[in-house]
Amino acid sequence: MRRAVHDYFGTLRIPVLEGRVFTDEDRQAAEGLAVINQALAAKVFPGQSPIGRRVQMGPNPTPQAWLRVIGVVGNIRHTSLEETPQPEIYISHLQGPPTSPFMAVRTAGDPAAAASAVRDAVRSLGADPPTNLKTMEELRRESVGQRRFLVWLTAGFGIIALVLAAIGVYGVIALVVSERTAEVGVRLALGASPSQVWGMLVRQAAWLGAAGIFVGLSIGALAGPLVAGLLYGVTPSDPMTFGTVGGLLFLSAIGAAAVPARRAMGVDPATALRAH
């Protein structure tokens, strides 16, 4: 249960999906009023409109324990982005004053600059001023801090793996070039241009890279559901992610093959034939 004060839902940009939220006139209501979230509406009133229905507060169904629903609002996550929204009931502070309230304030300018004004306003009401003021940006940053660290750590390992893969491709293509020195010499002696030799070797690297990327992406697609619980806002088979990663790996394979292939363009046919 949460108590809503003044324009709580508007301040936090919680959408009103059905009905209405609290107004100052609700103080005179003869019965308790409540706003529920989407999760509670789906659980208690599946496929029905909860407006005008009653919900019970507490385990004992006394007349004071029942509240009439006047509105449904969207779900929110209070602690982290990974949290599953729980069923919630909001009641007005006019009908149930809060004991240990949390305050949400929206400003038109820099929220950090308004901290002293907020403390003064609370002090003027005869209450102790809040000591732990944080901006929404700070709360979001703290909420995803651990995940951001894991993302950067994973990205670091991914970059290292990409560099090692590029080095491996470079070594393989360099070995292929050295083993095909005689063939390169013959091709050049028969009239092949250096650019044709370069294209031949790079195409070979491209085919090897494409085959490896296809196998890797196939395994990634099959293993994706295993990490679905660690993802937020993206599916395990997100096409943009797969396409970007595949494209980077393919470009790294081409780039790693370009250097030894370019060296092959300068092979002297007579020297290559005498060496073999």
Helices and strands as residue ranges (DSSP letters): E 2-4, H 8-11, E 16-19, G 24-28, E 32-37, H 38-44, E 54-56, G 63-65, E 66-73, E 89-92, G 111-114, H 115-124, H 136-143, H 145-179, H 181-189, H 194-223, G 224-230, H 239-265, H 269-275
